[in-house]
Amino acid sequence: DHSGAARPFLATSWVIHNRPDEVSSGGPNTGGIKAITYNLRQGVTFQDGSEFNATVLKWNIERNQHISGYVDPQWKAFNWFNPSTQAARFTPSWNLSWYQYDLFGLGDFIPVINKTEIISNYVVNITLNTWAEPVNSVAMNTRVISMQAYYPWTNITMIGWGQDPAFPQDDPATYPGHMIGTGPYIFEFADPTVTQTLKANKNMNYWNRTALEADGLFSPTEFYIRMFADAGARTNALLAGEIDSCGHILQVPISDLPAVLA
């Protein structure tokens, strides 16, 4: 949330399984997290109508781990780490000696998550390789998409609306659509050349819709995302009222604040 605390959403609650406090050559190791058990929310469906459950979450976690370590190295920093940087903190019970390195040609890098186990249809247990990992970090770095829609592309990086010769996204006979998730908006189109605009429409069946919209969230039935060449163009569009919000704008004089807030 806005304070930085982890709040339940697709998981209703979680249980943290701590490591024992131990002394390493680098000093005392405290606050270790060996595993996290997540209780998943029931009744959540993806935009294609398929169910969100433990099987789907496990598939997403393992898929993210694979593509970030092999197909899409730019995500490696979120899902992999080099244990040699933490060797001074190794203890008798946590030293990563059990792990086989170089699974995907990444040298000494190993995944943050050791394994994901299905306890029941709505309960998963995630065991970590790191000494400790924040609960919200484990959850936020897992992009969850429809297993039913994307299973044939398990080992293929999804790059949104962009193009990849290895991924025929423009073939409607094979590709199910763009980023089918559980959220309040469904991708419609992106035009990066002519209008430089992306459009999404309201998903009328997303979880907790009534309560969220009662709080003023996700009320628009559609929205557009404009693409700009640089921060100057974004800033000018915001000041002119052409767009409602944006990030990474230039510094503006205090006299322009009313235009920014309008």
N, C-alpha and C positions, 0 to 999 in steps of 0.2 A: 504494500500500500504506500501512501505518500510519505509515511514515516520510515519506510524501509523494512518493515516487519512482514514476515510471510503470513499470508492469510489463505484459508481454504477456498478452493474454487472447484477444479475438477477432482481434487482430492478433498475429502471431508475432514480428514485428520491424518496424523502420522505419529509413529513411535520411533524414537531415536535409540539405537543400540550402541552404547558407548564402549570405547576401548578402555582397558585398564590403564590408569596412570602409571607411567614407567620413567626410568631415568636413562637417557641416552648419553653418548659421548659429548653431545652438544648441549646437554642440560636436561631438565625435567620435561617430559612430554605429558601434557594434561589436555583434557577436553577432547580427546579423540573420538571419532565417530566411525564405528565399524560398518554399520548398516542402518538403513531407514526403511521402515515398513509403512507403505502408503495405503490408506483405505480410500478407495475411489468412489466418486459420486455415481449413484445409480440413476438411470433414466435420462442420461445424456446421449444424444445422437449426433452424428456428423451430418453435414449438409446433403449427403446422398442417402440419408436414412439409416445408415448402418450404426451399430451400437459401439459406444465407447466402453471398454472393459479392460481387464488385466491382460488378456491376450494381445489386444491392440496396443496397449502401452508398452509391453515387452518388445513387440515387433518394432515400434518406433524407436525405442531406446537403442536396440541393437542395430537398427538401420542407421541412425544418426552416428553411432560409434563407427560403423564401417565406412560410411561415405566421408566422414570428417578425417579419418585416418588414411584413407586410400584414394577415393574419388575426388574429394573436395578438401584439399589440405588447408585452405584458408580458415576452416573451423577447428583445426587441430588444437589451437590454444585453449579452446573451451572444453574439449573432451579428452585431451591427452596431456601427459606431463612427463618430464624426464626425472626418474627417481634418483639419478646421481646427484641432483641438486639438493636432495634431502637426506643423503647418506649419513650425514653427521647426526641426524635425528633418529636413525634406526634403533629399534629396541628388540629384545628377544622375541616378542610376539608380533612385531610389525617391522619387517625388513624386506618385503617383496621378493624374497628368495624363491617363492613358489611360482613366480610368473615367468612365462616364456616370452622373451623380448622379440622385437622385430617381426611381429605378425604381418605387418603390411608394408614392410620396407621403410620403416620410420626410425631405423637405428635403435637407440635406447629408449624411445618414447613408448609408454604404455597407457592404456585407457584409464581415466579417472574411475570408471565403474568396472568392477571386477565381474559381476554377474547380476542378472535380473531373474528372480524366481517368482512364479505364479503360485500364490498360496491358496487363493480361491478366485472365483470369477471377478471379484472386485477388490482383491487385496494382492499387492505385489511387494516383494522384499528386494531392495537394492543394496548389494554389498559393494563397498568402496575399496579401491586400492590406495587412495590417499589416506594420510593419518586422520584428517577431518575435512569435511566439505560442507559448507552451509546448506541447510535444507532448501532455501530458495534458489541457490545456485544449481543444485541437482535438477530441480523442477523447471527453472526458467531456461536452462540450456537444452531442454528436450522439446523439439518441435513436433507436435502431434498432428498427423494427418490421417485420412481414412485408409485403413489397411485394405478394406474391400476394394477401393478404387485404385490404389497404387501398388498393390502387391507385385504385379509384374515388373515394377520399376524399383524393386527393393534395393538394388545396388547402384541406382542411377541418381545423380544429384539433380534435385529440382531447383531450377534457377528462376522461379517466378515466370514472368512473361517473356524472358529473354530466349535466345536461341542457342542451341548446342548441337553440333552435327551428330553427336551420339544419342541425341534424345529428340525424336520427331514429334515435337509438341504441336505442330500444325496439322497433324493427321488425325482428324476426328474419328476415324475408324479404330484407332488404337489408343489415343490419349484421352483420358476421362475428363479432363478439365484442369483448371489451375487451383492448386492449394485447397483441396476440399477438407475443411476443418470443422470445428464445432462452434465457431464464433458467430457474431451477429450480422456479418456482411459476407456476401458471396461475390467473388470476382466475376465481372462481365466482360471487360475488354481493356486492352492497353494499346495506345497508339503513340509510340515514342518518336515518330518522324513527322507527321503532319500536325496533329493537334497537341502532341506531347502531353497526353492526358490518359489517366487510368480511371476506370469507373467500377464501382461496386454497388450492389443492390442489397436491400434488407433480407436477412434470413428470418422468416417469420416463425421458425420453430427452434430457436436457440434456447439453451437452458437458462432459466430464471429471467426470462424476458420481462414479465410483468413487473417484478420488483425492481429490476435495473432501470426500466424506462420510467417507473414512478419516481425514481431519483434523478430523472433528467438525463439519463445516459442512453445513447444509441437511438435517439428519437428520429433522426432523419431516415427517410426510406431509401435514400441513395446518397452517395457522395463521390466526388471527383478528386483525384490527386494530380496536380500539375507538376510537370518536370521543368526545371530551369537550368540554364547553363552555368550560372554562378550565383553567389550570395547577393550580388548587386541587383540582379534581375528579380530574385525572390523578394528582396526588401522593397523594391519599387512596386511590385505587384501587391504586397501587403499594404503599403501606404496608400495605394490607389483604390483599395477595396476590391481588387480583383480576386483575392483569395481570403479565406477566413483565418488561417493560421499557417505558420511554417516554423522551421527551425534554422539555426545557423544564419541569422541575418547580420547585416552590417550594423555598426553603431549608428544610432540616429539621434538628432538633437532632441532635447526634452520637449521642445515645442511640437514635435511630431508625435508625442505620446498619445494624444487623443485619437489620431488616425490609426495608430497601432491597436488601440483598445476598441475601436469602433466595430 
